[in-house]
Amino acid sequence: MKKLLFVLLLSIFPFSSSFAEGAFDGINIQLGLGASMTKSQESQSALFNAYGTPVNESFTFNKTNLVGSASLGYSYGFENQFNLAANIFYNASSNNAGSNTQVLPDGSSMTRTMNLKNVMGISLEPGYYFSKDILGYIKIGMAQASSSMSYSFSDGGTVDPENFGNTSGALFGLGGKYALTENLYLGAEIYQINFAKKTNSYRNDVGTIYESSFSISNQPTYNYAGLTLGYHF
């Protein structure tokens, strides 16, 4: 009688055992394809005389790029239908994060191009099973990237690029997974990375009466949306 009751309970609640393990449990690899929209706020200040007034300028760069992503992670499902996953990821795309053109006093033009590359990071994904095959999660983490700004001139002139080095920022977003087979699954996610501001400053003293200084800052915001195909072992 007890065996019969147990079988009946399993037939009525077929999902209960799957939640104990989790449809996405174990080590996983994911490959993704999506799009990023990068917005960079750039500002610069130049002082050509110690007693003069600083010349301040600011620019905004926007660019949308196709992105390929790869990640390696681990996922664990709890008996109460909650799930926790951790991942390391890398996003590959065009380095071009937007440009603008400015006309110079001599009639020539200068184009500034912002570059962002090597976007990578770590994330935690606390999630919840809405059914045995569907998992929703919140994505939080930290990421880093390297940024620089290059210049081109219509008259053929050149200057060295402005290198801001590596910058880090907080990541937050949402996502979901759907089990296609026992090991293969499809995912979708959106997230934003708010990178910290980086500033380069220069100063030049000539004697005791003349001083010039220049500073330039850059702060990118990285928005991503895409689909992933994953496999868990």
C-alpha positions as CSV (number, residue, x, y, z in Angstrom):
1,M,0.0,0.0,0.0
2,K,2.8,2.4,0.8
3,K,4.6,1.6,-2.5
4,L,1.3,2.3,-4.4
5,L,0.9,5.6,-2.6
6,F,4.4,6.6,-3.4
7,V,4.0,5.8,-7.1
8,L,0.7,7.8,-7.2
9,L,2.4,10.8,-5.6
10,L,5.2,10.8,-8.2
11,S,2.6,10.6,-11.0
12,I,0.7,13.5,-9.7
13,F,3.8,15.7,-9.1
14,P,6.2,14.7,-11.9
15,F,8.4,17.8,-11.4
16,S,9.4,17.3,-7.8
17,S,12.3,15.0,-8.4
18,S,13.7,17.2,-11.2
19,F,13.9,20.2,-8.9
20,A,16.0,18.3,-6.5
21,E,18.7,18.0,-9.2
22,G,18.0,20.9,-11.5
23,A,17.7,20.7,-15.3
24,F,20.9,22.8,-15.7
25,D,23.0,21.3,-12.9
26,G,26.8,20.9,-13.3
27,I,29.6,22.4,-15.3
28,N,28.4,24.2,-18.4
29,I,29.8,25.9,-21.5
30,Q,27.8,28.6,-23.4
31,L,28.3,30.2,-26.8
32,G,26.3,33.3,-27.5
33,L,25.4,35.8,-30.2
34,G,24.0,39.2,-29.6
35,A,24.4,43.0,-29.9
36,S,26.1,45.6,-27.7
37,M,25.3,49.3,-27.6
38,T,28.2,51.2,-26.1
39,K,27.9,54.8,-24.9
40,S,31.0,56.6,-23.9
41,Q,31.2,60.0,-22.2
42,E,34.4,61.8,-23.0
43,S,35.5,65.1,-21.5
44,Q,38.7,67.1,-21.8
45,S,40.0,70.3,-20.2
46,A,43.0,72.3,-21.4
47,L,44.7,75.2,-19.6
48,F,47.2,77.1,-21.7
49,N,48.2,79.7,-19.1
50,A,48.4,79.5,-15.3
51,Y,46.2,82.6,-15.1
52,G,43.9,81.8,-17.9
53,T,40.5,80.1,-18.2
54,P,40.4,76.4,-18.8
55,V,38.9,75.3,-22.2
56,N,36.4,72.5,-21.5
57,E,34.8,70.2,-24.0
58,S,32.7,67.1,-23.8
59,F,31.6,64.5,-26.4
60,T,29.4,61.4,-26.5
61,F,30.2,58.3,-28.5
62,N,27.5,55.7,-29.4
63,K,28.0,52.5,-31.4
64,T,26.1,49.2,-31.8
65,N,28.1,46.1,-32.6
66,L,27.5,42.4,-33.2
67,V,29.0,40.4,-30.3
68,G,30.1,36.8,-30.0
69,S,30.3,35.5,-26.4
70,A,31.7,32.5,-24.6
71,S,31.4,31.5,-21.0
72,L,32.3,28.7,-18.6
73,G,30.3,28.1,-15.4
74,Y,28.7,25.9,-12.8
75,S,25.0,25.7,-11.8
76,Y,23.3,24.1,-8.8
77,G,19.6,23.6,-8.2
78,F,18.1,23.5,-4.7
79,E,15.1,21.4,-3.6
80,N,13.0,24.6,-3.1
81,Q,13.1,25.4,-6.9
82,F,15.9,28.0,-6.4
83,N,19.1,27.8,-8.4
84,L,22.5,29.4,-8.1
85,A,25.1,29.7,-11.0
86,A,28.5,31.3,-11.4
87,N,30.2,32.1,-14.7
88,I,33.3,33.6,-16.3
89,F,32.7,35.2,-19.7
90,Y,34.4,36.9,-22.6
91,N,32.7,39.0,-25.3
92,A,34.3,39.6,-28.7
93,S,33.3,42.3,-31.1
94,S,34.6,45.2,-33.1
95,N,36.8,47.6,-31.1
96,N,35.0,50.6,-32.5
97,A,32.8,52.1,-29.9
98,G,31.8,55.3,-31.8
99,S,33.3,58.4,-33.3
100,N,32.8,62.1,-33.9
101,T,34.3,64.6,-36.2
102,Q,35.3,68.2,-35.4
103,V,36.2,71.0,-37.8
104,L,39.4,72.7,-36.8
105,P,40.2,76.5,-37.1
106,D,42.3,75.9,-40.3
107,G,39.4,74.2,-42.1
108,S,40.6,70.7,-41.7
109,S,38.8,68.1,-39.6
110,M,39.7,65.8,-36.8
111,T,37.9,62.5,-36.1
112,R,38.0,60.9,-32.7
113,T,37.3,57.2,-32.4
114,M,36.6,55.5,-29.1
115,N,37.8,51.9,-28.8
116,L,36.6,49.3,-26.3
117,K,37.9,45.7,-26.3
118,N,38.5,42.6,-24.2
119,V,35.2,42.8,-22.3
120,M,35.3,40.0,-19.8
121,G,34.0,39.3,-16.3
122,I,32.5,37.1,-13.6
123,S,28.9,36.8,-12.7
124,L,26.5,35.2,-10.2
125,E,23.1,34.1,-11.3
126,P,20.5,33.5,-8.5
127,G,17.5,31.9,-10.2
128,Y,14.1,30.2,-9.9
129,Y,12.6,27.3,-11.7
130,F,9.2,28.2,-13.1
131,S,8.9,24.7,-14.4
132,K,11.2,21.7,-14.7
133,D,12.6,23.1,-18.0
134,I,12.4,26.9,-17.5
135,L,14.7,28.9,-15.3
136,G,14.7,32.6,-14.8
137,Y,17.6,34.4,-13.1
138,I,19.1,37.7,-12.0
139,K,22.6,38.4,-13.3
140,I,25.1,40.4,-11.1
141,G,28.8,40.6,-11.3
142,M,32.0,42.6,-12.2
143,A,33.5,43.1,-15.6
144,Q,36.5,44.8,-17.1
145,A,37.6,46.1,-20.5
146,S,40.4,48.2,-22.0
147,S,39.6,51.5,-23.7
148,S,41.5,54.0,-25.8
149,M,40.8,56.9,-28.2
150,S,42.5,57.3,-31.6
151,Y,42.6,60.3,-33.9
152,S,42.6,60.8,-37.6
153,F,43.0,64.1,-39.5
154,S,41.7,65.1,-43.0
155,D,45.1,66.7,-43.8
156,G,47.0,63.5,-43.0
157,G,48.3,64.6,-39.6
158,T,48.8,62.1,-36.9
159,V,48.9,62.0,-33.1
160,D,49.4,59.2,-30.7
161,P,46.3,57.4,-29.4
162,E,45.0,58.1,-25.9
163,N,45.3,54.9,-23.9
164,F,43.0,54.7,-20.8
165,G,44.1,51.1,-19.9
166,N,41.8,48.7,-18.1
167,T,38.7,49.8,-16.4
168,S,36.2,47.8,-14.3
169,G,32.5,48.2,-13.5
170,A,29.5,46.6,-12.0
171,L,27.2,44.3,-14.1
172,F,23.5,43.7,-13.6
173,G,20.8,42.2,-15.7
174,L,18.2,39.4,-16.3
175,G,18.1,36.1,-18.1
176,G,16.4,32.8,-18.7
177,K,17.1,29.3,-19.8
178,Y,15.0,26.6,-21.5
179,A,16.1,22.9,-21.6
180,L,16.0,21.5,-25.1
181,T,17.3,18.1,-24.2
182,E,18.8,16.5,-21.1
183,N,22.1,18.4,-21.7
184,L,21.4,21.1,-24.3
185,Y,19.7,24.3,-23.5
186,L,18.8,27.7,-25.0
187,G,19.2,31.0,-23.1
188,A,18.5,34.7,-23.5
189,E,19.9,37.6,-21.4
190,I,20.2,41.3,-21.2
191,Y,22.6,43.2,-19.0
192,Q,24.4,46.5,-18.5
193,I,28.0,47.2,-17.4
194,N,28.7,50.6,-15.9
195,F,32.5,51.1,-16.2
196,A,34.4,53.5,-14.0
197,K,35.7,56.8,-15.2
198,K,39.4,56.9,-16.2
199,T,41.3,60.2,-16.5
200,N,44.7,60.9,-18.0
201,S,46.3,64.2,-16.9
202,Y,49.4,66.0,-18.3
203,R,51.2,69.2,-17.1
204,N,54.0,71.2,-18.7
205,D,55.9,74.0,-16.9
206,V,58.1,76.4,-18.9
207,G,60.2,78.5,-16.5
208,T,58.2,80.0,-13.6
209,I,55.6,82.1,-15.5
210,Y,54.0,79.7,-18.0
211,E,52.2,76.5,-17.3
212,S,50.0,74.4,-19.5
213,S,47.9,71.3,-18.5
214,F,45.6,68.9,-20.2
215,S,43.3,66.2,-18.9
216,I,41.0,63.8,-20.7
217,S,38.4,61.4,-19.2
218,N,36.4,58.5,-20.5
219,Q,33.5,56.6,-19.0
220,P,31.9,53.8,-21.1
221,T,28.5,52.2,-20.5
222,Y,28.0,48.8,-22.1
223,N,24.6,47.4,-22.9
224,Y,24.2,43.8,-24.1
225,A,21.3,41.6,-25.3
226,G,21.7,38.2,-26.9
227,L,20.9,34.5,-27.1
228,T,23.0,31.6,-25.9
229,L,23.3,27.9,-26.7
230,G,24.6,26.0,-23.7
231,Y,25.6,22.5,-22.8
232,H,25.9,21.1,-19.2
233,F,27.9,18.0,-18.3
